[in-house]
Amino acid sequence: MGRAYQNRKESMAKTSNMKAKVYSKYGREIYVCAKAGGVDPEGNLALRSLIERAKKDQVPTHVIEKGIEKAKGGGGEDYYPARYEGYGPGNCMAIIDTLTDNPNRTFGDVRLCFTKTNCKIGTQGSVTHMFDHLAIFKFAGDDEEAVLDALMEADVDVTDIENEDGMISVFAPHDQYGKTRQAILSVVPDADFEVDEIQFLPQVMTQISGEDDTAMFEKFMDMLNELDDVQNVYHNAEL
């Protein structure tokens, strides 16, 4: 069938692998979230928003339901959050969030990603102070004043609010995620969040230039993304 078919087959396999990775990531996160805060999305705001995000990423319903059912049973694996940080290729800064049932294994796997790309894993707090840990929401709207009023009434310490091209973006401290989301919904009840998550945003960017550093950075990211325990990777690299 020729080279074109082979390319398409490889592309399909890669897409399938990526989908499997996304499904696994959400399944694990839903299980942990439901086990910690309750299996009812109406009473567990974090679970509800996680399910909504999973659906937007086209995660099948059976994957979502399996994670919740698993949490109902009370058994199964015990996953623990673990965060690693350090300096990546080109001296960029990186934060890696994981969910693991074996911290020693995960630490070894993440450390290998650093060492194999001539980078250095750091101690806790070595780079997180150069990132802002924020709850971020983005949704369609044009009345940021009404949204800001609702946030102030809810006693949210708003970090920033932007209105651009008919989209409102709200930035708030990560530990005020729940009341920030509720305050937005109180004034925009049908808000369809384009972004609804907690992230680390870098305070400064690091330019990655040169073929060697660029190739090494891509290898670093590929290795991290291959690890099942890795949930999110944050960095300040600018290619």
QUIQUI-V173573 format. One record per residue. N is the residue number from 1. RES is the residue in one small letter. SS is DSSP state (@ for helix, = for strand, . for the rest). D_CENTER is the distance of its C-alpha to the mean C-alpha in Angstrom with 2 decimals. Layout:
n=N res=RES ss=SS d_center=D_CENTER
n=N res=RES ss=SS d_center=D_CENTER
//
This chain:
n=1 res=m ss=. d_center=39.65
n=2 res=g ss=@ d_center=39.06
n=3 res=r ss=@ d_center=36.32
n=4 res=a ss=@ d_center=34.57
n=5 res=y ss=@ d_center=34.05
n=6 res=q ss=@ d_center=32.75
n=7 res=n ss=@ d_center=30.16
n=8 res=r ss=@ d_center=29.06
n=9 res=k ss=@ d_center=28.98
n=10 res=e ss=@ d_center=26.81
n=11 res=s ss=@ d_center=24.44
n=12 res=m ss=@ d_center=24.38
n=13 res=a ss=@ d_center=23.75
n=14 res=k ss=@ d_center=20.82
n=15 res=t ss=@ d_center=19.33
n=16 res=s ss=@ d_center=20.11
n=17 res=n ss=@ d_center=18.48
n=18 res=m ss=@ d_center=15.23
n=19 res=k ss=@ d_center=15.48
n=20 res=a ss=@ d_center=16.33
n=21 res=k ss=@ d_center=13.29
n=22 res=v ss=@ d_center=11.04
n=23 res=y ss=@ d_center=13.50
n=24 res=s ss=@ d_center=13.54
n=25 res=k ss=@ d_center=9.86
n=26 res=y ss=@ d_center=10.20
n=27 res=g ss=@ d_center=13.68
n=28 res=r ss=@ d_center=12.96
n=29 res=e ss=@ d_center=10.40
n=30 res=i ss=@ d_center=12.97
n=31 res=y ss=@ d_center=15.74
n=32 res=v ss=@ d_center=14.64
n=33 res=c ss=@ d_center=13.91
n=34 res=a ss=@ d_center=17.25
n=35 res=k ss=@ d_center=19.11
n=36 res=a ss=@ d_center=18.27
n=37 res=g ss=@ d_center=18.79
n=38 res=g ss=. d_center=21.00
n=39 res=v ss=. d_center=20.96
n=40 res=d ss=. d_center=22.11
n=41 res=p ss=. d_center=19.45
n=42 res=e ss=. d_center=22.10
n=43 res=g ss=. d_center=22.23
n=44 res=n ss=. d_center=18.61
n=45 res=l ss=@ d_center=16.75
n=46 res=a ss=@ d_center=13.30
n=47 res=l ss=@ d_center=14.22
n=48 res=r ss=@ d_center=15.63
n=49 res=s ss=@ d_center=12.72
n=50 res=l ss=@ d_center=10.54
n=51 res=i ss=@ d_center=13.55
n=52 res=e ss=@ d_center=13.91
n=53 res=r ss=@ d_center=10.52
n=54 res=a ss=@ d_center=11.47
n=55 res=k ss=@ d_center=14.85
n=56 res=k ss=@ d_center=13.85
n=57 res=d ss=. d_center=12.26
n=58 res=q ss=. d_center=15.71
n=59 res=v ss=. d_center=15.05
n=60 res=p ss=. d_center=18.65
n=61 res=t ss=@ d_center=19.98
n=62 res=h ss=@ d_center=21.39
n=63 res=v ss=@ d_center=18.07
n=64 res=i ss=@ d_center=16.93
n=65 res=e ss=@ d_center=20.44
n=66 res=k ss=@ d_center=20.65
n=67 res=g ss=@ d_center=17.75
n=68 res=i ss=@ d_center=19.52
n=69 res=e ss=@ d_center=22.92
n=70 res=k ss=@ d_center=21.99
n=71 res=a ss=@ d_center=21.02
n=72 res=k ss=@ d_center=24.35
n=73 res=g ss=@ d_center=26.24
n=74 res=g ss=. d_center=25.17
n=75 res=g ss=. d_center=25.58
n=76 res=g ss=. d_center=23.57
n=77 res=e ss=. d_center=21.29
n=78 res=d ss=. d_center=20.14
n=79 res=y ss=. d_center=16.62
n=80 res=y ss== d_center=15.83
n=81 res=p ss== d_center=12.83
n=82 res=a ss== d_center=13.64
n=83 res=r ss== d_center=12.49
n=84 res=y ss== d_center=14.29
n=85 res=e ss== d_center=15.11
n=86 res=g ss== d_center=17.84
n=87 res=y ss== d_center=19.38
n=88 res=g ss=. d_center=18.72
n=89 res=p ss=@ d_center=21.14
n=90 res=g ss=@ d_center=23.05
n=91 res=n ss=@ d_center=22.28
n=92 res=c ss=. d_center=18.80
n=93 res=m ss== d_center=16.52
n=94 res=a ss== d_center=13.43
n=95 res=i ss== d_center=11.11
n=96 res=i ss== d_center=9.85
n=97 res=d ss== d_center=8.27
n=98 res=t ss== d_center=10.11
n=99 res=l ss== d_center=11.81
n=100 res=t ss== d_center=15.39
n=101 res=d ss=. d_center=18.88
n=102 res=n ss=. d_center=20.49
n=103 res=p ss=@ d_center=19.37
n=104 res=n ss=@ d_center=22.23
n=105 res=r ss=@ d_center=21.32
n=106 res=t ss=@ d_center=17.68
n=107 res=f ss=@ d_center=18.91
n=108 res=g ss=@ d_center=21.50
n=109 res=d ss=@ d_center=19.23
n=110 res=v ss=@ d_center=16.86
n=111 res=r ss=@ d_center=20.05
n=112 res=l ss=@ d_center=21.60
n=113 res=c ss=@ d_center=18.98
n=114 res=f ss=@ d_center=20.07
n=115 res=t ss=@ d_center=23.74
n=116 res=k ss=. d_center=24.02
n=117 res=t ss=. d_center=22.96
n=118 res=n ss=. d_center=25.23
n=119 res=c ss=. d_center=22.57
n=120 res=k ss== d_center=22.46
n=121 res=i ss== d_center=20.11
n=122 res=g ss=. d_center=20.64
n=123 res=t ss=. d_center=21.25
n=124 res=q ss=. d_center=19.07
n=125 res=g ss=. d_center=18.91
n=126 res=s ss=. d_center=20.15
n=127 res=v ss=. d_center=17.61
n=128 res=t ss=@ d_center=15.35
n=129 res=h ss=@ d_center=18.34
n=130 res=m ss=@ d_center=17.84
n=131 res=f ss== d_center=14.48
n=132 res=d ss== d_center=14.20
n=133 res=h ss== d_center=11.82
n=134 res=l ss== d_center=11.65
n=135 res=a ss== d_center=11.16
n=136 res=i ss== d_center=11.27
n=137 res=f ss== d_center=13.21
n=138 res=k ss== d_center=14.99
n=139 res=f ss== d_center=17.87
n=140 res=a ss== d_center=21.39
n=141 res=g ss=. d_center=24.09
n=142 res=d ss=. d_center=26.77
n=143 res=d ss=. d_center=27.82
n=144 res=e ss=@ d_center=25.55
n=145 res=e ss=@ d_center=28.47
n=146 res=a ss=@ d_center=28.41
n=147 res=v ss=@ d_center=24.67
n=148 res=l ss=@ d_center=25.24
n=149 res=d ss=@ d_center=28.24
n=150 res=a ss=@ d_center=26.35
n=151 res=l ss=@ d_center=23.70
n=152 res=m ss=@ d_center=26.59
n=153 res=e ss=@ d_center=28.42
n=154 res=a ss=. d_center=25.52
n=155 res=d ss=. d_center=25.62
n=156 res=v ss=. d_center=22.16
n=157 res=d ss=. d_center=22.10
n=158 res=v ss== d_center=20.81
n=159 res=t ss== d_center=19.57
n=160 res=d ss== d_center=20.08
n=161 res=i ss== d_center=20.73
n=162 res=e ss== d_center=21.36
n=163 res=n ss== d_center=23.22
n=164 res=e ss== d_center=23.36
n=165 res=d ss=. d_center=24.70
n=166 res=g ss=. d_center=24.62
n=167 res=m ss== d_center=20.96
n=168 res=i ss== d_center=20.23
n=169 res=s ss== d_center=17.20
n=170 res=v ss== d_center=16.94
n=171 res=f ss== d_center=15.48
n=172 res=a ss== d_center=16.14
n=173 res=p ss== d_center=15.73
n=174 res=h ss=@ d_center=12.72
n=175 res=d ss=@ d_center=15.44
n=176 res=q ss=@ d_center=16.89
n=177 res=y ss=@ d_center=14.11
n=178 res=g ss=@ d_center=16.55
n=179 res=k ss=@ d_center=19.61
n=180 res=t ss=@ d_center=18.06
n=181 res=r ss=@ d_center=17.01
n=182 res=q ss=@ d_center=20.45
n=183 res=a ss=@ d_center=22.27
n=184 res=i ss=@ d_center=20.90
n=185 res=l ss=@ d_center=21.88
n=186 res=s ss=@ d_center=25.25
n=187 res=v ss=@ d_center=26.17
n=188 res=v ss=. d_center=24.28
n=189 res=p ss=. d_center=24.47
n=190 res=d ss=. d_center=23.57
n=191 res=a ss=. d_center=20.53
n=192 res=d ss=. d_center=18.43
n=193 res=f ss=. d_center=15.04
n=194 res=e ss=. d_center=13.82
n=195 res=v ss== d_center=10.78
n=196 res=d ss== d_center=10.05
n=197 res=e ss== d_center=7.11
n=198 res=i ss== d_center=7.04
n=199 res=q ss== d_center=6.44
n=200 res=f ss== d_center=8.96
n=201 res=l ss== d_center=11.44
n=202 res=p ss== d_center=14.29
n=203 res=q ss=. d_center=17.75
n=204 res=v ss=. d_center=19.48
n=205 res=m ss=. d_center=18.89
n=206 res=t ss== d_center=20.57
n=207 res=q ss== d_center=22.45
n=208 res=i ss=. d_center=22.41
n=209 res=s ss=. d_center=25.80
n=210 res=g ss=. d_center=28.20
n=211 res=e ss=@ d_center=27.96
n=212 res=d ss=@ d_center=27.57
n=213 res=d ss=@ d_center=24.61
n=214 res=t ss=@ d_center=22.87
n=215 res=a ss=@ d_center=23.57
n=216 res=m ss=@ d_center=22.51
n=217 res=f ss=@ d_center=19.14
n=218 res=e ss=@ d_center=18.57
n=219 res=k ss=@ d_center=19.81
n=220 res=f ss=@ d_center=17.54
n=221 res=m ss=@ d_center=14.36
n=222 res=d ss=@ d_center=16.05
n=223 res=m ss=@ d_center=16.95
n=224 res=l ss=@ d_center=13.55
n=225 res=n ss=@ d_center=12.17
n=226 res=e ss=@ d_center=15.31
n=227 res=l ss=. d_center=14.60
n=228 res=d ss=. d_center=13.96
n=229 res=d ss=. d_center=12.79
n=230 res=v ss== d_center=9.86
n=231 res=q ss== d_center=6.47
n=232 res=n ss== d_center=4.57
n=233 res=v ss== d_center=7.28
n=234 res=y ss== d_center=8.29
n=235 res=h ss== d_center=11.94
n=236 res=n ss=. d_center=14.84
n=237 res=a ss== d_center=16.63
n=238 res=e ss== d_center=18.52
n=239 res=l ss=. d_center=20.32
//
